[in-house]
């Protein structure tokens, strides 16, 4: 019985020690991605206005709105280890209702301080979650602020 009480006290002590520590917080950035994608030899500029939440382990999420010539869309994605999978669904324009799926890698920030983050992305896109490569290539610079 004394052994059980002792183990319970140790467990309670460890739990109390961990309760006082704050959980790892995400860095939340409001980002303007400005870039272009190349499809069948044609370059098309685009802009994503997104919120990018990044955890200390480099996992994160991207959510927001996108615009390009004559079209708007919603953008969502997840990132892990400097690689992001992004889904874009058009809400207006000739592609309304259609989705595209992006795969991109980002480099370490060109500029980063407490309130500014500028980094470069590049990758491929395609017509489905399983095919994020056959549509073409893309690149963008993300200018982010807290």
C-alpha positions as CSV (number, residue, x, y, z in Angstrom):
1,X,0.0,0.0,0.0
2,X,2.8,2.4,0.9
3,X,4.4,1.6,-2.5
4,X,1.2,2.6,-4.3
5,X,0.8,5.8,-2.4
6,X,4.5,6.7,-3.1
7,X,4.0,6.0,-6.9
8,X,0.8,8.1,-6.9
9,X,2.7,11.0,-5.2
10,X,5.4,10.8,-7.8
11,X,2.9,10.8,-10.7
12,X,1.0,13.8,-9.1
13,X,4.3,15.6,-8.8
14,X,5.3,15.0,-12.4
15,X,1.8,16.1,-13.5
16,X,2.0,19.3,-11.5
17,X,5.5,20.1,-12.9
18,X,4.2,19.8,-16.5
19,X,1.0,21.7,-15.9
20,X,2.9,24.9,-15.2
21,X,4.7,24.8,-18.6
22,X,3.0,26.6,-21.5
23,X,2.3,24.5,-24.6
24,X,4.3,25.3,-27.7
25,X,2.7,28.2,-29.5
26,X,2.2,28.6,-33.2
27,X,3.7,31.6,-34.9
28,X,0.8,33.2,-36.8
29,X,1.6,35.2,-39.9
30,X,-0.6,37.1,-42.3
31,X,1.0,36.5,-45.7
32,X,0.8,37.8,-49.2
33,X,2.1,35.2,-51.6
34,X,2.9,36.8,-55.0
35,X,4.0,34.5,-57.7
36,X,3.1,32.7,-61.0
37,X,2.4,29.3,-62.2
38,X,3.4,27.9,-65.6
39,X,0.9,25.6,-67.4
40,X,1.5,24.4,-71.0
41,X,4.1,27.1,-71.5
42,X,1.9,30.0,-70.3
43,X,2.8,32.0,-67.1
44,X,-0.1,33.2,-65.0
45,X,0.4,35.5,-62.0
46,X,-1.4,34.8,-58.8
47,X,-1.7,36.2,-55.3
48,X,-2.7,34.3,-52.1
49,X,-3.7,36.3,-49.0
50,X,-3.4,33.7,-46.3
51,X,-2.9,33.1,-42.6
52,X,0.1,30.8,-42.1
53,X,0.3,29.2,-38.6
54,X,3.7,27.5,-38.0
55,X,4.5,25.4,-34.9
56,X,8.1,25.2,-33.6
57,X,8.3,21.7,-35.1
58,X,7.7,23.3,-38.6
59,X,4.2,21.8,-38.9
60,X,1.5,24.2,-39.8
61,X,-1.5,25.3,-41.7
62,X,-2.3,27.8,-44.5
63,X,-5.8,29.2,-45.0
64,X,-7.1,32.1,-47.0
65,X,-8.2,33.6,-50.3
66,X,-6.6,33.7,-53.7
67,X,-6.9,35.8,-56.8
68,X,-5.6,35.7,-60.3
69,X,-6.7,37.1,-63.7
70,X,-10.5,37.0,-63.5
71,X,-10.9,34.4,-60.8
72,X,-11.0,34.0,-57.0
73,X,-10.6,30.9,-54.9
74,X,-10.2,29.6,-51.4
75,X,-6.9,28.1,-50.3
76,X,-6.2,25.6,-47.5
77,X,-3.1,23.6,-46.8
78,X,-0.8,21.8,-44.4
79,X,3.0,22.1,-44.0
80,X,5.6,19.7,-42.5
81,X,9.4,19.9,-42.7
82,X,9.4,22.9,-45.2
83,X,7.0,21.1,-47.5
84,X,3.4,22.2,-48.0
85,X,0.3,20.5,-49.6
86,X,-2.2,23.2,-50.6
87,X,-5.7,22.8,-52.0
88,X,-7.3,25.6,-54.0
89,X,-11.0,25.7,-55.0
90,X,-12.2,28.4,-57.4
91,X,-15.2,30.3,-56.3
92,X,-15.5,32.6,-59.4
93,X,-14.3,32.8,-62.9
94,X,-14.1,30.3,-65.7
95,X,-12.8,27.6,-63.3
96,X,-15.6,28.1,-60.6
97,X,-16.1,24.9,-58.7
98,X,-12.9,23.3,-59.9
99,X,-10.0,22.5,-57.5
100,X,-6.3,22.3,-58.0
101,X,-3.7,20.7,-55.7
102,X,-0.3,22.3,-55.1
103,X,2.9,20.8,-53.6
104,X,5.6,23.3,-52.6
105,X,8.8,23.6,-50.7
106,X,10.0,26.7,-49.0
107,X,13.5,27.9,-48.2
108,X,14.6,29.3,-44.9
109,X,13.5,32.9,-44.5
110,X,15.4,35.5,-46.5
111,X,14.3,38.0,-43.8
112,X,12.9,37.2,-40.4
113,X,12.5,39.2,-37.3
114,X,9.8,39.4,-34.7
115,X,7.2,40.9,-37.0
116,X,8.4,40.2,-40.6
117,X,9.0,37.0,-42.5
118,X,9.9,36.8,-46.2
119,X,10.5,33.4,-47.7
120,X,10.5,31.7,-51.2
121,X,8.3,28.8,-52.3
122,X,8.4,26.6,-55.4
123,X,6.7,23.5,-56.5
124,X,4.3,21.7,-58.8
125,X,0.5,21.4,-59.1
126,X,-2.1,19.1,-60.5
127,X,-5.8,18.2,-60.8
128,X,-6.1,15.8,-57.8
129,X,-4.7,15.1,-54.3
130,X,-3.0,12.1,-55.8
131,X,-1.6,14.1,-58.7
132,X,0.0,17.3,-57.6
133,X,2.6,17.3,-60.4
134,X,1.1,17.0,-63.9
135,X,-0.4,20.5,-64.2
136,X,2.8,22.5,-64.2
137,X,5.2,24.4,-61.9
138,X,4.8,27.4,-59.6
139,X,6.9,29.8,-57.5
140,X,6.1,32.6,-55.2
141,X,7.6,34.9,-52.6
142,X,5.7,35.1,-49.3
143,X,5.8,38.5,-47.5
144,X,4.4,37.9,-44.0
145,X,3.7,40.1,-41.1
146,X,2.4,39.4,-37.6
